[in-house]
Amino acid sequence: MSDNYITINEQQYKYPSQSNKINELLKTNSDGSKNNKTIHSIIIPKCISSISDYRFKYLYDLNYLDMSNSDISSIPMYMCIKCENLNTIKLPSSLMYINIGAFRDCKSLRDIKIPKMVNTISSECFENCENLIFVTFEDNSELRTISNHAFNNCKSISEFIIPRNVYDIGMEAFANCNSLKAIGMSYFTYDKAVGPFMKCINETSYDLKYDLSYFGLKGEWEILHINSFTSTNNVNNREYIIGRFKHCDIVLINKSIYSRNYDSYKL
């Protein structure tokens, strides 16, 4: 593929000389109603370094978006909102920031690989991606922030390994992820009024590595199940365990119960 051609439905259009034609092809109805266009694939070339907000919104038939050869560093706001048949997204290695609602309501998306240099997954980014199962990060991920509602209502995610550089997880970032069964965290401290795992936490088990603190709502983390826990501290110390998980009345680790009211004991 030439560096100066955008490919739409296997047809190449030279950029920027054919910009008007490209804009006409990608134009959608502002009210979200379906038009008579059928766009099923888009390949972005290397010459493209930025995309405007809402650029591919309401392309209901779009199922393939390849940005891997572009030099884009930031995915714009709501770029693919309501692309309900979009099941394949290839992101560029140059990517550093995924903006608000970029892939919201992409209900056919099943997996996404986040490039190494991405430092922020913004609010609502994958919200309502109901069939999203696999979220993976390249080795040595530089991710620092997962913002409010980023994965809210992603009902099919069963496992999520949070990269070790993450220091901020926003309000209800994983709310309503009711298939979530395992989550991995490294060196993470959380302290906000509304926790990230609302309505899924009590059914979730965790494989935790290193040290973790959580000070969320009592209603969220009243009972916390942990499959395995690796720490430089004494994991058998009840005061340490309960102290690290404020508001958790009961913490289960490796089938041992740690309670605020009783000494630890085996199941």
C-alpha positions as semicolon CSV with decimal commas, in nm:
position;residue;x (nm);y (nm);z (nm)
1;M;0,000;0,000;0,000
2;S;0,130;0,347;-0,091
3;D;0,203;0,587;0,193
4;N;-0,026;0,844;0,032
5;Y;-0,337;0,638;-0,030
6;I;-0,628;0,577;0,204
7;T;-0,796;0,245;0,130
8;I;-1,173;0,230;0,165
9;N;-1,349;-0,092;0,070
10;E;-1,031;-0,210;-0,109
11;Q;-1,037;0,104;-0,327
12;Q;-0,744;0,346;-0,293
13;Y;-0,786;0,723;-0,275
14;K;-0,489;0,955;-0,292
15;Y;-0,443;1,188;0,001
16;P;-0,475;1,486;0,007
17;S;-0,567;1,534;-0,361
18;Q;-0,883;1,322;-0,325
19;S;-0,984;1,454;0,018
20;N;-1,325;1,569;-0,102
21;K;-1,406;1,223;-0,232
22;I;-1,285;1,063;0,092
23;N;-1,494;1,302;0,302
24;E;-1,802;1,228;0,094
25;L;-1,755;0,854;0,133
26;L;-1,716;0,879;0,511
27;K;-1,994;1,130;0,570
28;T;-2,271;1,000;0,796
29;N;-2,606;1,135;0,909
30;S;-2,565;1,370;1,205
31;D;-2,864;1,217;1,385
32;G;-2,711;0,870;1,373
33;S;-2,966;0,728;1,132
34;K;-2,835;0,477;0,878
35;N;-2,768;0,602;0,526
36;N;-2,732;0,406;0,202
37;K;-2,352;0,386;0,217
38;T;-2,175;0,062;0,300
39;I;-1,823;0,109;0,433
40;H;-1,681;-0,217;0,563
41;S;-1,304;-0,153;0,572
42;I;-1,064;0,139;0,613
43;I;-0,685;0,134;0,602
44;I;-0,503;0,450;0,713
45;P;-0,163;0,520;0,549
46;K;0,163;0,647;0,699
47;C;0,106;1,004;0,577
48;I;-0,184;1,047;0,822
49;S;-0,070;1,178;1,161
50;S;-0,404;1,296;1,300
51;I;-0,777;1,229;1,264
52;S;-1,064;1,460;1,355
53;D;-1,311;1,390;1,636
54;Y;-1,608;1,167;1,547
55;R;-1,444;1,083;1,211
56;F;-1,590;0,734;1,168
57;K;-1,902;0,770;1,383
58;Y;-2,214;0,580;1,283
59;L;-2,037;0,369;1,020
60;Y;-2,257;0,078;1,118
61;D;-2,118;-0,160;0,853
62;L;-1,751;-0,093;0,926
63;N;-1,587;-0,415;1,047
64;Y;-1,216;-0,357;0,981
65;L;-1,002;-0,054;1,073
66;D;-0,625;-0,071;1,023
67;M;-0,422;0,222;1,154
68;S;-0,104;0,026;1,214
69;N;0,099;0,196;0,939
70;S;0,002;0,550;1,035
71;D;0,196;0,797;1,252
72;I;-0,103;0,880;1,470
73;S;-0,016;0,958;1,833
74;S;-0,368;1,030;1,961
75;I;-0,700;0,862;1,885
76;P;-0,962;1,141;1,873
77;M;-1,280;1,170;2,078
78;Y;-1,562;0,934;1,982
79;M;-1,379;0,839;1,663
80;C;-1,571;0,512;1,616
81;I;-1,874;0,561;1,836
82;K;-2,161;0,332;1,737
83;C;-1,955;0,135;1,485
84;E;-2,154;-0,165;1,595
85;N;-2,003;-0,417;1,352
86;L;-1,641;-0,316;1,402
87;N;-1,461;-0,634;1,509
88;T;-1,098;-0,566;1,409
89;I;-0,893;-0,264;1,511
90;K;-0,518;-0,238;1,452
91;L;-0,354;0,048;1,639
92;P;-0,023;0,216;1,544
93;S;0,297;0,175;1,746
94;S;0,323;0,556;1,759
95;L;0,003;0,581;1,965
96;M;0,031;0,752;2,305
97;Y;-0,325;0,859;2,395
98;I;-0,671;0,714;2,339
99;N;-0,927;0,990;2,378
100;I;-1,274;1,002;2,532
101;G;-1,523;0,750;2,395
102;A;-1,298;0,654;2,102
103;F;-1,448;0,305;2,064
104;R;-1,763;0,342;2,267
105;D;-2,055;0,119;2,163
106;C;-1,840;-0,096;1,932
107;K;-2,046;-0,398;2,026
108;S;-1,879;-0,648;1,790
109;L;-1,525;-0,578;1,908
110;R;-1,382;-0,893;2,071
111;D;-1,015;-0,811;2,129
112;I;-0,781;-0,513;2,132
113;K;-0,404;-0,486;2,172
114;I;-0,280;-0,164;2,332
115;P;0,059;-0,044;2,199
116;K;0,351;0,004;2,434
117;M;0,364;0,386;2,436
118;V;-0,004;0,443;2,523
119;N;-0,007;0,625;2,857
120;T;-0,379;0,704;2,890
121;I;-0,704;0,522;2,818
122;S;-0,956;0,801;2,856
123;S;-1,311;0,808;2,991
124;E;-1,573;0,591;2,818
125;C;-1,309;0,466;2,574
126;F;-1,445;0,109;2,548
127;E;-1,774;0,165;2,729
128;N;-2,055;-0,066;2,618
129;C;-1,824;-0,291;2,415
130;E;-2,035;-0,580;2,530
131;N;-1,847;-0,854;2,343
132;L;-1,496;-0,737;2,425
133;I;-1,316;-1,036;2,578
134;F;-0,943;-0,980;2,545
135;V;-0,754;-0,660;2,630
136;T;-0,379;-0,709;2,605
137;F;-0,085;-0,476;2,646
138;E;0,249;-0,488;2,472
139;D;0,547;-0,573;2,690
140;N;0,681;-0,288;2,904
141;S;0,358;-0,095;2,868
142;E;0,383;0,272;2,963
143;L;0,016;0,298;3,058
144;R;-0,038;0,525;3,359
145;T;-0,409;0,605;3,363
146;I;-0,734;0,416;3,306
147;S;-1,001;0,686;3,329
148;N;-1,364;0,696;3,445
149;H;-1,596;0,438;3,285
150;A;-1,319;0,330;3,043
151;F;-1,443;-0,032;3,038
152;N;-1,786;0,018;3,190
153;N;-2,039;-0,241;3,080
154;C;-1,783;-0,461;2,905
155;K;-1,982;-0,764;3,006
156;S;-1,760;-1,027;2,840
157;I;-1,418;-0,942;2,986
158;S;-1,318;-1,227;3,216
159;E;-0,956;-1,134;3,289
160;F;-0,770;-0,804;3,294
161;I;-0,401;-0,764;3,376
162;I;-0,330;-0,403;3,470
163;P;0,023;-0,296;3,363
164;R;0,264;-0,228;3,648
165;N;0,306;0,146;3,569
166;V;-0,064;0,226;3,619
167;Y;-0,115;0,460;3,914
168;D;-0,467;0,594;3,854
169;I;-0,788;0,405;3,786
170;G;-1,094;0,626;3,748
171;M;-1,447;0,605;3,884
172;E;-1,636;0,294;3,774
173;A;-1,365;0,213;3,519
174;F;-1,469;-0,155;3,528
175;A;-1,826;-0,114;3,651
176;N;-2,077;-0,374;3,535
177;C;-1,805;-0,608;3,407
178;N;-1,999;-0,897;3,548
179;S;-1,793;-1,169;3,377
180;L;-1,470;-1,047;3,534
181;K;-1,313;-1,338;3,722
182;A;-0,946;-1,247;3,750
183;I;-0,750;-0,927;3,766
184;G;-0,380;-0,866;3,811
185;M;-0,235;-0,549;3,963
186;S;0,117;-0,435;4,047
187;Y;0,223;-0,166;4,295
188;F;-0,113;0,006;4,279
189;T;-0,277;0,242;4,527
190;Y;-0,636;0,357;4,480
191;D;-0,824;0,617;4,682
192;K;-1,137;0,771;4,527
193;A;-1,498;0,807;4,633
194;V;-1,651;0,575;4,375
195;G;-1,453;0,260;4,308
196;P;-1,360;0,118;3,969
197;F;-1,517;-0,227;4,005
198;M;-1,873;-0,142;4,105
199;K;-2,127;-0,419;4,055
200;C;-1,870;-0,681;3,970
201;I;-1,630;-0,692;4,264
202;N;-1,807;-0,939;4,489
203;E;-1,803;-1,207;4,219
204;T;-1,440;-1,151;4,125
205;S;-1,126;-1,341;4,218
206;Y;-0,781;-1,190;4,201
207;D;-0,427;-1,296;4,137
208;L;-0,227;-1,013;4,290
209;K;0,145;-0,963;4,252
210;Y;0,357;-0,728;4,462
211;D;0,180;-0,485;4,697
212;L;-0,169;-0,345;4,655
213;S;-0,380;-0,102;4,853
214;Y;-0,747;-0,031;4,798
215;F;-0,965;0,218;4,984
216;G;-1,290;0,205;4,789
217;L;-1,649;0,188;4,902
218;K;-1,755;-0,060;5,169
219;G;-2,042;-0,177;4,949
220;E;-1,802;-0,270;4,673
221;W;-1,527;-0,452;4,855
222;E;-1,718;-0,588;5,154
223;I;-1,601;-0,935;5,061
224;L;-1,285;-0,967;4,853
225;H;-1,170;-1,301;4,707
226;I;-0,799;-1,334;4,627
227;N;-0,667;-1,649;4,463
228;S;-0,303;-1,575;4,523
229;F;-0,106;-1,293;4,676
230;T;0,267;-1,228;4,653
231;S;0,413;-0,964;4,882
232;T;0,734;-0,870;5,055
233;N;0,523;-0,831;5,370
234;N;0,383;-1,105;5,591
235;V;0,068;-1,217;5,411
236;N;-0,043;-1,414;5,718
237;N;-0,064;-1,102;5,932
238;R;-0,433;-1,021;5,980
239;E;-0,372;-0,656;6,073
240;Y;-0,164;-0,605;5,760
241;I;-0,421;-0,764;5,530
242;I;-0,721;-0,580;5,673
243;G;-0,527;-0,256;5,688
244;R;-0,439;-0,275;5,321
245;F;-0,801;-0,327;5,222
246;K;-0,998;-0,067;5,411
247;H;-1,378;-0,124;5,411
248;C;-1,336;-0,494;5,329
249;D;-1,497;-0,672;5,623
250;I;-1,379;-1,010;5,497
251;V;-1,079;-1,088;5,278
252;L;-1,021;-1,442;5,148
253;I;-0,665;-1,523;5,041
254;N;-0,562;-1,870;4,933
255;K;-0,875;-2,002;5,110
256;S;-0,779;-1,832;5,437
257;I;-1,024;-1,581;5,580
258;Y;-0,910;-1,249;5,722
259;S;-1,182;-1,067;5,911
260;R;-1,202;-0,747;6,111
261;N;-1,386;-0,935;6,383
262;Y;-1,200;-1,267;6,397
263;D;-0,850;-1,401;6,367
264;S;-0,761;-1,558;6,035
265;Y;-0,861;-1,921;5,991
266;K;-0,865;-2,184;5,719
267;L;-1,173;-2,271;5,521
